[in-house]
């Protein structure tokens, strides 16, 4: 192993060196402090430690060219930004947009809040106009500091970002989460990451790519937009976002996980593993992240018509029940045969059965869903249906003989066309999967939304409903949750449990957190079945 200083995948300095007691002792004394990364077999330091490292290593370690370029930029910082009041004045928040719209009061407040922070998470609920808020703030940075605006967003939302940027007279450099840029423009950059919960796993390449950009020496500001900063109710998912905005809590990952994620060592198959999937001290977490994480609910900002949820129990006929049980038994037997051949893990059978049960339940709920939809459409209502399974979506459209289908198999360019047709009243029904229809589209023409089954996370369920519960809707929204048996009851209970964690971490006032472990809930469900 040769000695080397290089730029890591997350924008930190990696020190590669064979073991040497003297060098290891020197590295432990470097400030700002670094840490040993066992997975990459190297020491990792922030860019701020570059001078101390070079002094300690005394030129013995060559510097990789990319890191050398970053260090040169780091030594030649960009000019300081104007005062906050000057940036706010340049944003022109009270002026109408080029398309005649005006910013709402909560959007103007969000823009002012962003301009006061180099790194921030704008975590307003879906439908509150985070895109316009961020672009209005970015316009001030362009006008006062000649910045470039780089936006990371899912491909399906690029047209939406272009339209909103056009209304503000801004030019954007758009990138998808699948293809993040390696570098940022040298003139200085405002980095906006939309749907920032895409980067909630530190081991994923896109999370590492976001951190690399967020630590770039030519970065002026990093603003993350997401309505679900803790999508699954686990504080560990919030950590990459806090790291990207350089929150002090994110400078010691192990300490963060011990405090807020119930981090602990456990033994599994003779190996010691670090576990950090829990949740603890959420009230304290909420207090500490509040200065850099802005989360407002719709009822805090808008006077929208009410949203109601209705639960619809689905009862199978004896013949349907026998078919349901037979199909599930075949699925379980097939899984056990694969486990016996070593193709799948034996200890994952419970979750595999639960997944199969959800899909089978979804198919068997289609007749009841079709009857509900026919009743609603007969009253002249516009309806959106969400499901996790493409097969169920297609089955519903075939059964009814009408409705626009919006799944991942529909080309990206065609998706907005189908949404526009529904919004224009050309179809009373839109049937979508959560992963496609629940992301970025405005469907406020609908007065009813039907969730055939619920996704695992409360953020996805809420986001699907809020595609319809938005500014511009004509009346209230009714959300219909179809429930068939214990599988749906389990998932709905799981959603409620996760939602409590999220509320405790992002809102003030909640004091009691009820915890139920997923394995225990699954065992109860299988016992009932």
Residue pairs with C-beta under 8 A, 6 or more apart in sequence:
1 16
1 17
1 18
2 16
3 16
3 17
3 18
3 60
3 61
3 62
4 15
4 16
4 17
4 61
4 62
4 63
4 64
5 13
5 14
5 15
5 16
5 53
5 57
5 61
5 62
5 63
5 64
5 67
6 13
6 14
6 16
6 63
6 64
6 66
6 67
7 13
7 14
7 64
7 66
7 67
7 70
8 14
8 40
8 42
8 44
8 212
9 205
9 208
9 209
9 212
10 208
10 211
10 212
10 215
11 47
11 211
11 212
11 213
11 214
11 215
11 216
12 44
12 45
12 46
12 47
12 215
13 34
13 44
13 45
13 46
13 47
13 49
13 50
13 53
13 67
14 37
14 40
14 42
14 43
14 44
15 27
15 34
15 42
15 43
15 44
15 45
15 53
15 57
15 61
16 41
16 42
17 23
17 42
17 43
17 61
23 57
26 56
26 57
27 34
27 43
27 56
29 56
30 45
30 49
30 52
30 53
30 56
31 49
31 52
32 45
32 46
32 48
32 49
32 52
33 45
33 49
34 43
34 44
34 45
34 46
34 49
35 43
35 44
36 42
36 43
36 44
37 43
37 44
45 53
46 215
47 70
47 71
47 74
47 215
47 217
50 71
50 74
63 71
70 216
70 217
73 186
73 217
73 218
74 217
77 217
78 145
78 188
78 218
78 220
79 145
81 87
81 141
81 144
81 145
81 220
82 90
82 144
82 145
84 115
84 116
86 144
87 115
87 140
87 141
87 144
88 111
88 112
88 115
88 140
90 139
90 140
90 143
90 144
91 111
91 112
91 115
91 136
91 137
91 139
91 140
92 136
92 139
92 140
93 103
93 108
93 111
93 112
93 136
94 102
94 103
94 108
96 102
97 103
97 167
97 168
98 166
98 167
98 168
98 169
99 166
99 167
101 167
103 111
103 129
103 132
103 133
103 136
104 129
104 301
104 302
104 471
105 301
106 124
106 128
106 129
106 296
106 300
106 301
106 302
107 128
107 129
107 132
107 133
107 136
108 136
110 122
110 124
110 130
110 133
110 134
110 137
110 294
111 133
111 134
111 136
111 137
111 140
112 137
113 120
113 122
113 294
114 120
114 122
114 133
114 134
114 137
114 221
114 223
115 137
115 140
115 141
117 221
117 223
117 245
117 292
118 220
118 221
118 222
118 245
118 246
119 214
119 221
119 222
119 223
119 244
119 245
119 246
119 247
119 292
120 222
120 223
120 224
120 245
120 292
120 293
120 294
121 196
121 223
121 224
121 225
121 226
121 229
121 241
121 242
121 245
121 292
121 293
121 294
122 130
122 133
122 134
122 223
122 224
122 225
122 226
122 294
123 225
123 226
123 227
123 228
123 229
123 293
123 294
123 295
123 506
124 130
124 133
124 227
124 294
124 295
124 296
124 301
125 227
125 295
125 296
125 297
125 298
125 462
125 466
126 227
126 462
126 463
126 466
126 467
126 470
127 298
127 466
127 469
127 470
127 471
128 296
128 298
128 301
128 302
129 471
130 194
130 225
130 227
131 160
131 161
131 164
131 194
131 225
132 164
132 167
132 168
134 192
134 223
134 225
135 149
135 164
135 165
135 168
135 170
135 192
136 168
137 223
138 147
138 149
138 170
138 190
138 192
138 223
139 168
139 169
139 170
141 147
141 149
141 190
141 220
141 221
142 148
142 149
142 170
142 190
145 188
145 220
146 187
146 188
147 187
147 188
147 189
147 190
147 220
148 173
148 184
148 185
148 187
148 188
148 189
148 190
149 165
149 170
149 171
149 172
149 173
149 189
149 190
149 192
150 172
150 173
150 175
150 181
150 184
150 185
150 189
150 190
150 191
150 192
150 213
151 161
151 172
151 173
151 174
151 175
151 192
151 193
151 194
152 175
152 176
152 177
152 180
152 191
152 192
152 193
152 194
152 210
152 213
153 161
153 174
153 175
153 176
153 177
153 193
153 194
153 195
154 176
154 177
154 194
154 195
154 198
154 439
154 440
155 176
155 178
155 412
156 412
156 415
156 436
156 439
156 440
157 194
157 195
157 439
157 440
158 174
158 176
159 416
160 440
161 172
161 174
161 194
162 172
162 174
165 171
165 172
173 181
173 185
175 181
177 195
177 198
177 199
177 206
178 206
180 206
180 209
180 210
180 213
181 213
182 212
183 216
184 191
184 213
184 216
184 218
184 219
185 218
186 218
187 218
188 218
188 219
188 220
189 216
189 218
189 219
189 220
190 220
190 221
190 223
191 213
191 214
191 219
191 221
191 222
191 223
192 223
192 224
192 225
193 199
193 210
193 222
193 223
193 224
193 225
193 244
194 225
194 226
195 225
195 226
195 439
195 440
196 210
196 224
196 225
196 226
196 229
196 241
196 244
197 226
197 228
197 229
197 231
197 237
197 241
197 459
198 206
199 206
199 207
199 210
199 211
199 240
199 241
199 244
200 207
200 231
200 237
200 238
200 240
200 241
201 207
201 237
201 240
202 208
202 239
202 240
202 243
207 240
210 240
210 244
211 240
211 243
211 244
213 219
213 222
214 222
214 243
214 244
214 245
214 246
215 246
222 244
222 245
224 241
224 244
224 245
226 241
227 459
227 462
227 463
227 466
228 457
228 459
228 460
228 462
228 463
228 502
229 237
229 238
229 241
229 293
229 295
229 506
230 237
230 238
230 459
230 501
230 502
230 505
230 506
231 237
231 457
231 459
231 460
232 456
232 457
232 459
232 498
233 279
233 457
233 458
233 497
233 498
233 499
233 500
233 501
233 502
234 261
234 277
234 278
234 279
234 501
235 256
235 260
235 261
235 279
235 282
235 285
235 505
236 257
236 261
236 276
236 277
238 285
238 289
238 505
239 250
239 253
239 256
239 257
242 249
242 250
242 256
242 289
242 292
243 250
245 292
247 289
247 292
249 256
249 288
249 289
250 256
254 263
257 263
257 274
257 276
258 264
259 280
259 281
259 284
259 285
260 279
260 280
260 281
260 282
260 284
260 285
261 276
261 277
261 278
261 279
261 280
262 275
262 276
262 277
262 278
262 279
262 280
263 274
263 275
263 276
263 278
264 274
264 275
265 272
265 273
265 274
265 275
266 272
266 273
266 274
266 275
267 273
279 501
279 505
279 513
279 515
282 501
282 504
282 505
282 513
283 504
283 511
285 505
286 504
286 505
286 506
286 507
286 508
289 505
293 506
295 506
295 507
297 507
298 304
298 466
298 469
302 471
304 469
304 470
304 471
304 473
305 473
305 475
305 476
305 477
306 476
306 477
307 465
307 469
307 476
307 477
307 478
307 479
308 476
308 477
308 478
308 479
309 478
309 479
309 480
309 481
310 478
310 479
310 480
310 481
311 481
311 483
312 368
312 372
312 480
312 481
312 482
312 483
313 483
313 484
314 364
314 365
314 368
314 482
314 483
314 484
316 324
316 364
316 484
320 364
324 360
324 361
324 364
327 360
328 353
328 356
328 357
328 360
331 353
331 356
331 360
332 349
332 353
332 356
335 344
335 349
335 352
335 353
335 356
336 349
338 344
339 345
339 346
339 349
344 352
350 519
350 522
350 523
350 526
351 522
353 526
354 487
354 490
354 522
354 525
357 487
357 529
358 388
358 453
358 487
358 488
358 491
359 389
359 391
359 392
361 453
361 484
361 485
361 487
361 488
362 387
362 388
362 389
362 392
362 452
362 453
363 389
363 391
363 392
363 395
364 484
365 392
365 452
365 453
365 482
365 484
366 392
366 395
366 396
366 399
366 452
367 399
368 482
369 385
369 396
369 450
369 452
369 482
370 396
370 399
370 400
372 450
372 480
372 482
373 383
373 385
373 396
373 400
373 429
373 450
374 400
376 383
376 448
377 383
377 428
377 429
380 428
381 428
381 447
381 448
382 422
382 425
382 428
382 429
382 445
382 446
382 447
382 448
383 428
383 429
383 430
383 446
383 447
383 448
383 449
383 450
384 422
384 429
384 430
384 431
384 432
384 437
384 443
384 446
384 448
384 449
384 450
384 467
384 468
385 393
385 396
385 403
385 429
385 430
385 431
385 432
385 449
385 450
385 451
385 452
386 432
386 433
386 434
386 437
386 438
386 449
386 450
386 451
386 452
386 464
387 393
387 396
387 431
387 432
387 433
387 434
387 451
387 452
387 453
388 433
388 434
388 452
388 453
388 455
389 433
389 453
390 407
390 408
390 409
390 433
392 452
393 405
393 407
393 431
393 432
393 433
394 405
394 407
396 403
396 431
396 452
397 403
397 405
397 431
400 429
402 427
402 428
402 429
403 427
403 428
403 429
403 430
403 431
404 418
404 419
404 421
404 422
404 427
404 429
404 430
404 431
405 418
405 431
405 432
406 415
406 418
406 419
406 430
406 431
406 432
406 433
406 436
406 437
406 441
407 432
407 433
407 436
408 433
408 435
408 436
410 418
410 436
415 436
415 441
416 441
418 430
419 430
419 441
419 442
419 443
421 427
422 429
422 430
422 443
422 445
423 442
423 443
423 444
423 445
425 445
430 437
430 443
430 446
432 438
434 455
434 460
434 464
437 443
437 464
437 467
438 460
438 463
438 464
438 467
439 463
441 467
442 467
442 470
442 472
443 467
443 468
443 470
444 468
444 469
444 470
444 471
444 472
444 473
444 474
445 468
445 473
445 474
446 468
446 477
447 468
447 473
447 474
447 475
447 476
447 477
447 478
448 477
448 478
448 479
448 480
449 464
449 465
449 467
449 468
449 477
449 478
449 479
449 480
450 479
450 480
450 482
451 461
451 464
451 465
451 479
451 480
451 481
451 482
452 482
453 482
453 488
453 491
454 461
454 481
454 488
454 491
454 492
454 495
455 461
455 464
456 491
456 494
456 495
457 495
457 498
458 495
458 496
458 498
458 499
458 502
459 502
461 495
465 477
465 479
468 477
469 477
481 488
481 492
482 488
483 489
483 492
485 529
486 524
486 525
486 528
486 529
487 525
489 525
490 521
490 522
490 524
490 525
493 516
493 521
494 516
494 518
494 521
497 514
497 515
497 516
500 510
500 513
500 514
501 513
503 510
504 510
504 513
